[in-house]
Amino acid sequence: MLYQSYQSYSNWIDSVRSIGDITQNASNQWMQSIGLSALPHMDAQYEQISLMGLTHARPAFNIHEVTCPQGLVHPVQESTVHTTPFCGLLQFKRASKVPLPKILLVAPMSGHFATLLTGTVRTLLKDHEVYLTDWKNIRDVPLSDGEFSLDTYISHIIEFIQFLGPNIHLMGVCQPTVACLAATAVMAEQKDPCQPVSLILMAGPVDARINPTKVNELANDKPYEWFEQKLIDTVPREFAGGGRRVYPGFLQLIAFMSMNPDRHKQSFKTLYEHRIQGEHQQADVIRDFYEEYFAIMDLSADYYLQTIKQVFQEYALAKGMLTYQGQALNLKAIKRPFLLTVEGERDDICGIGQTLAAQDLCTGLAAYKKSHHLQAGVGHYGVFNGRRWEAQIYPVVRNLIQSVN
């Protein structure tokens, strides 16, 4: 019922936004017809209206070219090279005279689309051929395609690595660090020749007991049954995935925004001020962020509830209790990849030490194969996007891959 109520409201908001866009265009055309320029404050107000709603479709990546360290600009080709009912494997490839290292970048399934990692992809393209998990909005996946669980997530990573073949570098950002570590353990146990040659885990809850954040505390304030009863709803019948049980993306977004409401209010105020002052470059940065932030996707109920219980309440991976297809994971079997863990000093989602814990869990790895980078001055998103990611974190990632390759 909650989802259906939201959808009715969302449909109404979409009509308001459409009217706002039409009114803005008509107003600007009329002003131009009488020889006047559009009024900055009116455009700024219409922009606020346009941003006020949520969307459920993935935005475009718009990565058409990349500038390499030598100053050369190379065109980038984006294509889907493999698909499942739940995910498309995207390839981002630029022209190069020599083969570039292949990196599989696993995007979070946390209420936002893989375009959240657009900046990450753009930077990695300077020196790599990049493959990205483009998770589909589960509300658009028919029930006939089955359920999506934590096991399904791990299976996808293994399937994609095997599709790409040997000598793949695996990078998990945030929540998929757990699944990436699990997939690597499964492939190691099976002595799979395609197991990754490097494993890069960035700001993820490998052991959420360490330096718990507000996110971790919220996951433990309520019993498992509360999450199942209060946060799970059914996709309305008007969508392809109608009848599917999900954790709706709009609830996830509300939860995130409620953690820092004043910051979001200030951001919209700053956007308005930049726009009326003609500072369009600064305004565009804020607008682009919220266009991405307000593009939401639902999560499978099975996957979400298993993550809450096993990752954030039972700490199953850290305690050696996590299973895959009914079999206990053996992290000691991981011996091949070089392991790099990356954390942010000011991360308020994944506390310092939670990702580093992977190094203690992978006891089969030689000490020289383990390294860690703690980036000063960045929060969660700064670990994989922005100025410090590009200037200080990425060189660490690139150097590891080049040393292995």
DAKA-V36892 format. One line per field, one symbol per residue. phi: phi as a letter, one per 30 degrees, with the letter a starting at -180 (. if undefined). psi: psi as a letter, one per 20 degrees, with the letter a starting at -180 (. if undefined). burial: # if it has 16 or more other C-alpha atoms within 10 Angstrom, else .. A space follows every 50 residues. Layout:
phi=???
psi=???
burial=???
//
This chain:
phi=.ddddddddddddedddddddddddddddddddcicdddedddddddddd ddccbbcddddhccabcdedjdccdcccaccabbecacccccbcdadbdc ecbcccddcbjbdddecedddeddddbbcccbdcdddddcceeddjccbd ddddddddddddddjdicccbcciededddddddddddddhddceddbbc cbhbddbdddhdcddddddcdcdedddddcccbcdeddcecejddbcddd dddedddddbddddddddddeddeddcicdddddddeddddddcccbdce eedddddedddccchdddcicdcbhicddcddddbdddcbcbbcecdccb dejddeeeddddddddedccbbbccdiccddddbajddeddbdeeddddd ddddd
psi=hgghgghggghghhhghgggggggggghhgghhjkqqqpghgghghhggh iirqqkqprqhlnhrqorhiiqppqpppqpiqqrhiqpoqpopqpqhqpq qppoooqqmkiqriihkghgggghihjrpppponpqohijoqhijrroah hggghgggghghhharkqppppochjhghgggghgghghjlpijqqiqoo polqmgnjhpmpahgghhiihqrghgghhhiprppqiirhkpipproqhh hggggghihlhhhhghghghgggggijjmhghhhggghghhghjoqqqqp gggghhggghgigilgghjkiprplippqnhhiohgqpppqprphkojgo qphhhhhhhhhmiipqhijpqqpooqjqaghihjqaghghhhgghggghg ghhg.
burial=..#.........##.##..##..#..##.........#....##.##### #.####.#....#.##.......#.#.#.......#########.....# ##########################################....#### ########.###.#..#######################....####### ##########.##.##..#.......##..######....########## ###.............##..######......#..##..########### ##################...###....###.################## #########.##..#...#######..########..###..##.##..# #....
//
